[in-house]
Amino acid sequence: MTTRRVVVTGSSSGIGAATVRRLAADGWSVVAVARREDRLAALADETGCHVVAADITRGVDVERLADEVGSCDALVNNAGGAFGMEPVADGSVEDWAAMYDVNVLGTLRVTQALLPALRAGGGGDVVVMGSTAGFVAYEGGGGYVAAKHAEHALAATLRLELCGEPVRVIEVAPGMVATEEFSLNRFRGDSAAAAAVYQGVDEPLTADDIADCVAWTLSRPRHVNIDLMVVRPIAQAAQHKVARR
């Protein structure tokens, strides 16, 4: 069998790095994409993946990425993030714009750039890393909620537009996942505030859990499309319903 090639954005940490490790272990030829070259180099040493240092909010970087990748069979749009927890009345326009740029426009840029290669392969996959924030609003989450709603709309629209073509569009929407950087970035480096998000929660999801979900969706028979997978820890019944010790 020919080795399949997958591109994973946001690969320098968290879910992205875990997805690179999992797919490499599953036999994929993995192209890891992120801004931090030192993190990518370490990941390449560990997994044997190919790396491309690129900022998906820059069109010129995405064009270079597409040129370097050439052919590919799957794309995992994982790059994203949340910045700030201020209410809408006090939210930073710059933070909202940055969240929209990386979560939505970044996914758009990379998908547009690699879609010709995915179509040419005769059976490609586009995975969008959404969030339960893409379906339910919560206080302090306005900018991130808006971005993830838009990313969900992007995935749903793309699936409609590609109907009849051999390209699957898959959305994985995690709930509470404890990674080393997501909440820390959101709280601007305040480690105590970041830790409080998961305080008392019995086993929040891990990056490896989400990587497992991505790998499973990609491994389904070609006629099976996992349109949307919502995954939460058992301690989280909904955005506002979390069991804490």
C-alpha positions as CSV (number, residue, x, y, z in Angstrom):
1,M,0.0,0.0,0.0
2,T,1.2,3.5,-0.7
3,T,1.9,5.6,2.4
4,R,-0.6,8.3,2.8
5,R,0.5,11.9,3.5
6,V,-1.1,14.2,6.1
7,V,-0.5,17.8,6.9
8,V,-1.1,18.9,10.5
9,T,-1.2,22.6,11.4
10,G,-0.5,23.9,14.9
11,S,1.9,21.0,15.5
12,S,4.3,22.6,18.0
13,S,2.3,21.6,21.1
14,G,-0.9,20.2,22.6
15,I,-3.4,18.5,20.3
16,G,-1.4,19.2,17.2
17,A,1.8,17.6,18.5
18,A,-0.2,14.6,19.8
19,T,-1.8,14.2,16.4
20,V,1.5,14.2,14.7
21,R,2.8,11.5,17.0
22,R,-0.4,9.3,16.7
23,L,-0.6,9.5,12.9
24,A,3.1,8.9,12.5
25,A,2.8,5.8,14.7
26,D,-0.2,4.7,12.5
27,G,2.1,4.7,9.5
28,W,1.2,8.1,7.9
29,S,3.8,10.3,6.3
30,V,3.3,13.4,8.4
31,V,4.0,17.1,7.6
32,A,4.0,19.1,10.8
33,V,3.3,22.8,10.5
34,A,3.8,25.5,13.1
35,R,5.7,28.7,13.7
36,R,8.2,27.5,16.4
37,E,11.1,25.9,14.5
38,D,12.7,24.6,17.7
39,R,9.6,22.7,18.7
40,L,9.2,21.3,15.2
41,A,12.8,20.1,15.1
42,A,12.3,18.2,18.4
43,L,9.1,16.7,17.0
44,A,10.9,15.6,13.8
45,D,13.7,14.0,15.8
46,E,11.0,12.1,17.9
47,T,8.7,11.0,15.1
48,G,10.5,11.3,11.8
49,C,7.9,13.7,10.5
50,H,8.7,16.3,7.9
51,V,8.4,19.9,9.1
52,V,7.4,23.2,7.6
53,A,7.8,26.4,9.7
54,A,4.9,28.6,8.7
55,D,2.5,31.1,10.1
56,I,-1.0,30.3,8.8
57,T,-2.1,33.9,9.3
58,R,0.3,34.9,6.5
59,G,-0.7,34.2,3.0
60,V,2.9,34.1,1.7
61,D,3.7,31.4,4.3
62,V,0.7,29.3,3.3
63,E,1.6,29.5,-0.4
64,R,5.1,28.3,0.5
65,L,3.6,25.5,2.6
66,A,1.6,24.3,-0.4
67,D,4.6,24.4,-2.6
68,E,6.7,22.4,-0.1
69,V,4.0,19.8,0.6
70,G,3.1,19.1,-3.0
71,S,0.8,16.1,-2.9
72,C,-1.2,15.1,0.2
73,D,-4.1,12.9,1.2
74,A,-5.3,14.6,4.3
75,L,-5.2,17.9,6.1
76,V,-5.8,18.4,9.8
77,N,-6.6,22.1,10.5
78,N,-5.7,22.1,14.1
79,A,-4.0,25.6,14.5
80,G,-6.1,27.9,16.7
81,G,-6.4,29.4,20.1
82,A,-8.3,31.7,22.5
83,F,-7.1,35.0,23.8
84,G,-8.7,36.7,26.8
85,M,-11.8,36.1,28.9
86,E,-13.2,39.6,29.1
87,P,-16.9,40.2,28.6
88,V,-18.1,41.5,25.3
89,A,-18.5,45.0,26.7
90,D,-14.8,45.1,27.5
91,G,-13.3,42.8,24.9
92,S,-10.3,43.7,22.9
93,V,-11.1,44.2,19.2
94,E,-7.5,43.1,18.5
95,D,-8.0,39.8,20.4
96,W,-11.2,39.1,18.6
97,A,-9.5,39.8,15.2
98,A,-6.5,37.6,16.2
99,M,-8.8,34.7,17.1
100,Y,-10.8,35.0,13.9
101,D,-7.6,35.2,11.9
102,V,-6.0,32.0,13.3
103,N,-9.1,29.9,13.9
104,V,-11.2,30.8,10.8
105,L,-9.1,32.5,8.2
106,G,-6.1,30.3,8.9
107,T,-8.3,27.2,8.3
108,L,-9.6,28.9,5.1
109,R,-6.1,29.8,3.8
110,V,-4.6,26.3,4.3
111,T,-7.7,24.5,3.0
112,Q,-7.8,26.6,-0.1
113,A,-4.1,26.1,-0.7
114,L,-4.2,22.3,-0.3
115,L,-7.6,21.4,-1.7
116,P,-6.3,21.0,-5.3
117,A,-3.8,18.3,-4.0
118,L,-6.6,16.6,-1.9
119,R,-8.9,16.6,-5.0
120,A,-6.1,15.3,-7.2
121,G,-5.4,12.3,-5.0
122,G,-8.8,10.8,-5.7
123,G,-9.8,10.5,-2.0
124,G,-8.7,13.3,0.4
125,D,-9.8,14.4,3.9
126,V,-10.2,17.8,5.5
127,V,-10.3,17.7,9.3
128,V,-11.4,20.8,11.1
129,M,-10.6,21.0,14.8
130,G,-13.7,22.8,16.1
131,S,-14.9,23.1,19.7
132,T,-18.0,22.7,21.7
133,A,-17.7,26.5,21.9
134,G,-18.8,26.4,18.2
135,F,-22.3,25.4,19.4
136,V,-22.9,27.0,22.8
137,A,-22.1,30.5,24.1
138,Y,-20.7,31.1,27.5
139,E,-19.8,34.2,29.5
140,G,-16.3,35.6,28.8
141,G,-16.0,33.5,25.7
142,G,-17.5,35.9,23.1
143,G,-14.6,36.2,20.8
144,Y,-13.6,32.5,20.9
145,V,-17.2,31.4,20.6
146,A,-17.8,33.6,17.6
147,A,-14.6,32.3,15.9
148,K,-15.5,28.6,16.5
149,H,-19.1,29.1,15.4
150,A,-17.6,30.6,12.1
151,E,-15.2,27.7,11.8
152,H,-18.1,25.2,12.2
153,A,-20.0,27.1,9.5
154,L,-16.9,26.9,7.2
155,A,-16.7,23.1,7.6
156,A,-20.4,22.6,7.1
157,T,-20.5,24.8,4.0
158,L,-17.4,23.1,2.5
159,R,-19.0,19.7,3.0
160,L,-22.0,20.8,1.0
161,E,-19.9,22.3,-1.7
162,L,-17.8,19.2,-2.1
163,C,-20.7,16.8,-2.3
164,G,-20.2,14.4,-5.1
165,E,-16.4,14.7,-4.9
166,P,-14.2,12.1,-3.1
167,V,-13.1,14.6,-0.4
168,R,-14.5,14.1,3.2
169,V,-14.9,17.0,5.5
170,I,-14.7,16.0,9.2
171,E,-15.1,18.2,12.2
172,V,-13.9,17.1,15.7
173,A,-15.3,19.3,18.4
174,P,-13.7,18.8,21.8
175,G,-15.0,20.1,25.1
176,M,-12.6,20.4,28.1
177,V,-9.1,19.4,27.2
178,A,-6.2,20.0,29.5
179,T,-3.2,20.9,27.4
180,E,0.0,22.7,28.4
181,E,-0.7,26.0,26.6
182,F,-4.4,26.6,25.6
183,S,-5.6,28.1,28.9
184,L,-2.2,29.6,29.7
185,N,-2.4,31.6,26.5
186,R,-6.0,32.5,27.1
187,F,-5.1,34.0,30.5
188,R,-2.0,35.7,29.2
189,G,0.4,33.6,31.1
190,D,-1.4,33.6,34.4
191,S,-0.7,30.0,35.4
192,A,-3.0,30.1,38.5
193,A,-6.0,31.2,36.5
194,A,-5.2,28.6,33.8
195,A,-5.0,25.8,36.4
196,A,-8.3,26.9,38.0
197,V,-10.1,26.0,34.8
198,Y,-9.5,22.3,35.5
199,Q,-9.4,22.4,39.3
200,G,-11.4,19.6,40.8
201,V,-12.3,18.1,37.4
202,D,-11.8,14.3,37.4
203,E,-9.8,13.5,34.3
204,P,-10.3,16.2,31.7
205,L,-9.6,15.1,28.2
206,T,-6.0,15.0,27.1
207,A,-4.4,15.9,23.8
208,D,-3.8,12.2,23.1
209,D,-7.6,11.6,23.5
210,I,-8.3,14.1,20.7
211,A,-5.5,12.7,18.5
212,D,-7.1,9.3,18.9
213,C,-10.4,10.7,17.7
214,V,-8.7,12.3,14.6
215,A,-7.0,9.0,13.8
216,W,-10.2,7.1,14.1
217,T,-12.1,9.4,11.8
218,L,-9.4,9.2,9.2
219,S,-9.3,5.4,9.4
220,R,-13.0,4.9,8.4
221,P,-13.8,3.3,5.1
222,R,-13.8,5.8,2.3
223,H,-17.6,5.8,2.0
224,V,-18.0,6.7,5.7
225,N,-17.8,10.4,6.6
226,I,-17.8,11.5,10.3
227,D,-19.4,14.8,9.8
228,L,-19.1,15.9,13.4
229,M,-17.7,14.3,16.5
230,V,-18.4,16.0,19.8
231,V,-16.2,14.7,22.6
232,R,-16.1,15.7,26.2
233,P,-14.8,14.2,29.4
234,I,-17.4,12.3,31.4
235,A,-17.2,15.0,34.0
236,Q,-18.5,17.6,31.6
237,A,-22.1,17.3,30.6
238,A,-22.3,20.7,28.9
239,Q,-20.4,24.0,28.7
240,H,-21.9,25.1,32.1
241,K,-22.3,21.6,33.7
242,V,-19.0,20.3,35.0
243,A,-18.6,18.0,38.0
244,R,-15.9,19.2,40.3
245,R,-14.6,17.5,43.5
